Amino acid sequence: MSRPGTRWSAVITALFVAVVVAVAAAHAGAQGYPRPPVEVHFFAADATQAGVISLHFFGAFGAPVTFYERIGGKLVKLGARTSTSDETIMRDAVTWRCDRLVRHFAASAPLAGGRLAIGEYSVRTSSCATRLELVVPRRLGPGALGRISVVDRWGNGNVTPQLCITPPRGKRACDEVRLRRAVSAATRRLRPRATGRWRVELRFRGHRVRRSIAVGAGIGATAPPPVVLATGDSTMQGIDTFLADELGDGAKVVSDVRPATGISKPLGPWGTLARSQTRRQRQAATVISVGIVDGFAMTTTAGVRVECCGAAWIAEYTQRVRAMMTTYRRGGRARVLWLTLPLPRGSRAVADAVNLAVLQAAKAVAGVEVLRLDRFFTPTGFRETMPYRGGVIDVREEDGIHLNITGQVIAARIVAGALRQR
């Protein structure tokens, strides 16, 4: 099996037999032609850039890679790319859709010796409940000019939501706001004269975003919803989007997921990223899951090189995590929910060391909550299935590392429940 030598490790190592046969047949030609030997390669769908999905296939080394989306029982060809490196990328392969949140992709490449490299990956994108943002002035003077903005967070445009404005003791007036393709924002002007609270509502595909404008002296302005930062490596992908659905209008979930990064990984972003995120977002809470690709040697502040995963390595990792927790706490103004890693298939040394370091770091930073996903999903070690609400469900991807879509939904519910507790 070919392994990636680049930044991506959130990948899948097996696929359904039906898709294997279908992809192989696409390259084999006419019916009855002998199918080539098949080998599974690493393949990933990256949905971390809002509005688009890029596809990454590994191990083709100059062979043309054909990318597909599986819709129902059919494979729809998206295009082909060739790269002389280990990683072949189809950037912006598809855009996010409101009517198809879970997307299934496949890829294949003919290799030397008549072999066929294949892979499959599924990803879930954000729902339309969080697609549009409504930006209004919190306060205006009577007769003052204000602007109401409708922003497509996906950046794709081609939507026509309905904007409704209700003056105090007045009748609601609604109008369509058209964002043409690739247009991400539209603005409407408002000059309110009646004093009181003006209600503004954006309606789109059954979802509603509500805001209000205080007009006149003595009218209290409504505080904007709190910002929840969902961040980490590929283990956070999917949890972030389901968390936004769970919290609804109660919070603005900002996702900043960095697949294949690690706190111990050389030249990684986490040494400074927590500070830059916090300066930018001023979040009320941070939810983070990171560490699945850690295990790299680290150099301590004393200049000593420590290898994973002994006591010295755990001590250095604890110190780095503690610094991040302190930053995310924002001087006690913000909550931090740090998710432990469900144990992977195979070696668990890195996950155990990371989880232990997280627990130790949290003891020294007041206000940090550690959510033990390792105990919930893997109480006695790795498992693909688990009992849940009267049945047995599959909660892991085939790579034996990540939670699948069902597992992500459950994890998001756990996080949302913890956030609602206070």
C-alpha positions in Angstrom: 0.0 0.0 0.0 1.4 3.4 -0.9 1.8 5.9 1.9 1.7 9.7 1.6 4.8 11.7 2.2 3.1 15.0 2.4 1.0 17.0 4.9 -2.1 14.8 4.5 -2.7 11.8 6.8 -6.5 12.0 7.2 -7.1 9.3 4.7 -8.9 6.0 4.1 -7.4 2.6 3.5 -10.3 0.6 2.2 -13.5 1.0 0.2 -16.8 -0.8 -0.5 -16.5 -3.7 -3.0 -19.2 -2.3 -5.2 -17.2 0.9 -5.7 -14.0 -1.1 -6.3 -15.7 -3.0 -9.1 -17.3 0.1 -10.6 -14.0 2.1 -10.7 -12.1 -0.8 -12.0 -14.6 -1.4 -14.7 -14.4 2.2 -15.8 -10.7 1.7 -16.6 -11.0 -1.8 -17.9 -13.0 -0.7 -20.8 -15.8 -2.7 -22.4 -17.8 -5.4 -20.6 -15.9 -8.6 -20.5 -12.4 -7.1 -20.6 -10.3 -8.5 -17.8 -10.1 -6.2 -14.8 -6.6 -5.2 -13.6 -5.3 -6.1 -10.2 -6.6 -3.5 -7.6 -4.7 -1.9 -4.8 -6.1 0.6 -2.3 -4.3 3.9 -1.9 -4.6 6.8 0.5 -7.2 9.3 -0.6 -8.8 12.3 1.2 -11.5 14.9 0.6 -10.6 18.3 2.1 -13.6 20.4 3.1 -11.8 22.8 5.4 -12.0 25.7 2.9 -15.6 27.1 3.1 -17.7 26.4 0.1 -15.5 23.9 -1.8 -14.1 20.4 -1.6 -10.6 19.5 -2.9 -9.5 15.9 -3.5 -6.1 14.5 -2.6 -4.8 11.1 -3.9 -1.5 9.6 -3.0 1.0 7.3 -4.7 0.2 7.8 -8.4 3.6 9.3 -9.3 2.9 10.6 -12.8 -0.1 8.4 -13.6 -3.3 10.2 -14.5 -5.7 10.1 -11.5 -9.5 10.2 -12.3 -11.7 11.6 -9.7 -15.4 10.7 -9.2 -18.3 11.6 -7.0 -20.6 8.7 -6.0 -24.2 9.9 -6.2 -26.7 7.2 -5.3 -25.4 4.1 -7.0 -23.6 6.0 -9.8 -20.0 7.3 -10.2 -20.0 10.8 -11.8 -16.7 11.7 -13.3 -15.3 15.0 -12.0 -12.1 15.2 -14.0 -8.5 13.9 -14.1 -5.2 15.3 -12.9 -1.6 14.2 -13.2 1.3 15.0 -10.8 4.9 13.9 -10.7 4.9 14.0 -6.9 3.3 11.5 -4.4 0.2 13.7 -4.1 -2.2 14.4 -6.9 -4.7 17.2 -6.1 -7.9 18.2 -7.7 -8.6 21.6 -6.2 -12.1 22.9 -5.9 -13.4 19.7 -7.3 -17.0 20.4 -6.2 -18.9 23.1 -4.3 -20.9 22.6 -1.1 -24.6 21.9 -1.5 -27.6 22.5 0.7 -29.4 19.5 -0.5 -26.5 17.0 -0.3 -24.4 17.4 2.9 -22.7 14.0 2.9 -20.5 13.6 -0.1 -18.8 10.4 -1.3 -15.8 10.5 -3.6 -13.7 7.9 -5.3 -10.5 8.0 -7.3 -8.4 5.7 -9.5 -5.1 5.6 -11.4 -3.5 3.1 -13.7 -0.1 2.0 -12.4 2.8 0.2 -14.0 2.4 -3.5 -14.5 -1.3 -3.2 -15.2 -2.3 -2.5 -11.6 -5.1 -0.1 -10.7 -4.8 2.2 -7.6 -8.1 3.2 -6.1 -9.5 5.0 -3.0 -12.7 6.3 -1.5 -13.5 9.0 1.1 -16.7 10.6 2.5 -17.0 14.0 4.0 -19.9 16.0 5.5 -20.1 19.8 4.9 -22.0 22.5 6.8 -25.7 22.7 6.5 -27.5 25.8 5.2 -28.5 26.6 8.7 -25.1 28.3 9.1 -24.5 29.3 5.5 -25.8 32.9 5.5 -24.7 35.5 8.0 -26.9 38.6 8.8 -24.9 41.7 9.8 -26.8 44.6 11.2 -25.9 47.7 13.2 -26.6 47.1 16.9 -27.8 50.7 17.4 -29.0 53.6 15.3 -30.3 57.0 15.9 -33.8 57.9 14.6 -33.5 58.8 10.9 -29.8 57.7 10.7 -28.7 55.6 7.7 -27.8 52.0 8.5 -26.8 49.1 6.3 -27.9 45.5 6.6 -25.6 42.9 5.0 -26.3 39.4 3.9 -23.1 37.4 3.7 -22.7 34.0 2.1 -20.0 32.3 4.3 -19.5 29.7 1.6 -18.6 32.3 -1.0 -20.5 30.5 -3.8 -23.5 32.9 -4.2 -26.4 31.8 -6.5 -28.9 32.1 -3.7 -32.0 34.2 -3.1 -32.9 34.4 0.6 -35.8 36.5 1.9 -35.0 39.5 4.1 -37.8 40.7 6.5 -37.8 43.9 8.6 -40.3 44.6 11.3 -40.5 48.1 12.8 -41.6 48.5 16.4 -45.4 48.2 16.5 -45.4 48.0 12.7 -46.0 45.5 10.0 -43.4 43.1 8.7 -42.0 43.9 5.2 -40.2 41.1 3.2 -38.1 41.3 0.1 -35.8 38.9 -1.8 -32.0 39.4 -1.7 -30.3 38.0 -4.7 -26.7 36.9 -4.6 -25.5 36.0 -8.0 -23.1 33.2 -8.7 -19.8 33.8 -6.9 -21.2 36.9 -5.2 -20.7 36.5 -1.5 -22.5 39.6 0.0 -25.4 42.0 -0.6 -26.3 45.1 1.2 -29.6 46.9 1.9 -29.9 50.4 3.3 -32.2 51.2 6.2 -33.2 54.6 7.6 -35.4 53.8 10.7 -37.4 56.7 12.1 -39.6 55.0 14.7 -37.9 54.5 18.1 -37.8 51.0 19.6 -36.4 47.6 18.6 -36.4 46.8 14.9 -36.5 43.1 14.1 -34.5 41.8 11.1 -34.9 38.2 9.9 -33.3 36.3 7.1 -35.1 33.3 5.7 -33.5 30.6 3.6 -34.4 27.0 2.9 -36.4 26.7 6.1 -33.7 28.3 8.2 -33.9 31.7 9.9 -31.3 34.1 11.2 -32.7 36.8 13.5 -31.1 40.1 14.6 -32.4 43.3 16.1 -31.5 47.0 15.9 -32.0 49.4 18.8 -33.2 52.8 17.5 -33.3 55.7 19.9 -32.1 56.6 23.4 -32.9 54.2 26.2 -33.4 51.1 23.9 -31.0 48.3 24.9 -29.1 46.7 22.1 -29.2 42.9 21.8 -25.8 41.3 22.2 -24.5 39.3 19.2 -24.4 35.5 19.7 -21.2 34.3 21.3 -18.4 33.0 19.1 -17.3 29.4 19.5 -14.0 28.5 17.9 -13.8 24.9 16.6 -10.2 24.0 15.8 -7.7 21.3 15.7 -6.5 18.7 13.2 -8.5 16.3 11.0 -10.1 14.7 14.1 -12.1 17.9 14.4 -13.3 17.8 10.8 -17.0 17.0 10.7 -17.5 17.6 14.5 -17.2 21.3 13.7 -20.1 21.4 11.2 -22.4 19.2 13.3 -21.6 21.4 16.3 -22.8 24.5 14.3 -26.1 22.6 13.6 -26.5 21.6 17.3 -26.0 25.1 18.6 -28.1 26.9 15.9 -28.7 30.6 16.6 -27.3 30.2 20.1 -23.7 30.7 18.9 -21.6 31.5 15.9 -19.3 28.6 15.3 -16.1 29.6 13.5 -14.2 26.6 12.1 -10.4 26.6 11.8 -9.4 23.0 11.1 -5.8 22.2 10.1 -5.6 18.6 8.8 -2.3 16.7 9.4 -0.9 19.3 11.8 0.4 18.5 15.2 1.7 20.2 18.3 5.0 18.3 18.2 5.3 18.4 14.4 8.3 20.4 13.2 7.3 23.8 11.7 3.7 23.3 12.8 1.4 26.2 13.3 0.3 25.6 16.9 3.1 27.4 18.6 1.6 30.7 17.4 -1.8 29.8 16.0 -3.7 29.8 19.3 -2.6 33.4 19.9 -3.5 34.6 16.3 -6.9 32.8 16.4 -7.8 34.4 19.8 -6.8 37.9 18.7 -8.9 37.5 15.6 -12.0 35.8 17.0 -12.2 36.9 20.7 -14.2 33.7 21.2 -16.4 32.9 24.1 -15.3 29.2 23.9 -12.8 27.1 22.1 -13.4 23.4 21.2 -10.2 21.7 20.1 -9.1 18.2 19.1 -5.5 17.7 18.0 -2.7 15.2 18.2 -3.5 12.2 16.1 -0.3 12.7 13.9 1.9 13.8 16.8 4.8 11.6 18.0 7.6 13.7 16.6 10.7 14.4 18.6 10.7 17.7 20.3 13.4 20.1 21.7 12.7 21.5 25.2 13.4 25.1 26.2 16.6 23.7 27.8 17.7 22.5 24.4 17.2 18.8 25.1 15.8 16.6 22.4 13.1 14.2 23.6 11.7 11.3 21.7 8.1 10.1 21.8 6.5 8.8 24.0 8.3 8.7 27.3 7.9 10.8 30.4 10.2 13.6 29.1 8.2 13.8 25.8 4.9 13.9 27.7 6.2 16.7 30.0 7.2 18.8 27.0 3.9 18.2 25.2 2.1 19.0 28.5 3.9 22.4 28.7 2.9 23.2 25.1 -0.7 22.2 25.6 -0.8 24.2 28.8 0.4 27.4 27.0 -2.3 26.9 24.4 -5.0 26.4 27.0 -4.0 29.5 28.8 -4.2 31.5 25.6 -7.6 30.1 24.7 -8.9 31.0 28.2 -8.4 34.7 27.4 -7.7 35.6 31.0 -10.7 33.8 32.3 -13.1 35.3 29.8 -13.5 32.2 27.6 -14.1 28.5 28.1 -11.9 25.7 26.7 -13.2 22.3 25.9 -10.4 20.0 24.9 -11.3 16.6 23.4 -9.2 13.6 24.1 -8.5 11.2 21.1 -10.5 8.0 20.7 -7.9 5.2 20.6 -6.9 4.2 17.0 -6.5 0.7 15.6 -3.0 -0.6 16.0 -0.5 1.2 18.1 -2.0 3.5 20.7 1.2 4.9 22.1 0.9 8.4 20.6 -2.8 8.7 21.5 -2.2 7.6 25.1 0.7 10.0 25.5 -1.3 12.9 24.0 -4.3 12.2 26.1 -2.2 12.0 29.3 -0.5 15.3 28.5 -3.9 17.0 27.9 -5.2 15.8 31.3 -2.1 16.9 33.1 -2.1 20.3 31.4 -5.7 20.9 32.2 -5.0 20.5 36.0 -2.9 23.6 35.9 -5.3 25.8 34.0 -8.6 26.7 35.8 -11.7 26.6 33.6 -10.5 24.1 31.1 -12.8 21.1 30.6 -11.5 17.9 29.1 -14.1 15.8 27.3 -13.1 12.2 27.5 -14.0 11.0 24.0 -11.5 8.2 24.5 -13.5 6.8 27.3 -16.8 7.2 25.5 -15.8 5.7 22.1 -12.9 3.4 23.2 -13.4 2.5 26.9 -11.4 -0.7 26.6 -9.4 -0.1 23.5 -10.2 0.4 19.8 -13.6 -0.6 18.5 -15.4 0.0 15.2 -18.9 -0.4 16.6 -20.5 0.5 19.9 -23.9 0.2 21.6 -25.9 3.4 21.3 -29.5 4.1 22.1 -30.7 0.5 21.9 -28.7 -0.6 18.9 -25.2 -1.2 17.7 -23.7 1.4 15.4 -20.5 1.8 13.3 -18.6 4.9 14.5 -15.2 4.7 12.9 -13.7 5.3 9.4 -12.0 2.4 7.7 -8.6 4.0 8.4 -9.0 3.0 12.0 -8.2 6.6 13.1 -11.0 8.9 12.6 -14.7 8.9 13.6 -17.1 8.4 10.7 -20.0 10.7 10.1 -22.1 8.9 12.8 -19.3 9.2 15.3 -18.9 12.9 14.5 -22.6 13.5 15.1 -22.4 11.9 18.5 -19.2 13.8 19.4 -20.8 17.1 18.4 -23.8 16.3 20.7 -21.4 15.7 23.6 -19.7 19.0 23.0 -23.0 20.9 22.6 -24.3 19.4 25.8 -21.2 20.5 27.7 -21.4 24.0 26.2 -25.0 24.4 27.3 -24.3 23.3 30.9 -23.4 26.9 31.8 
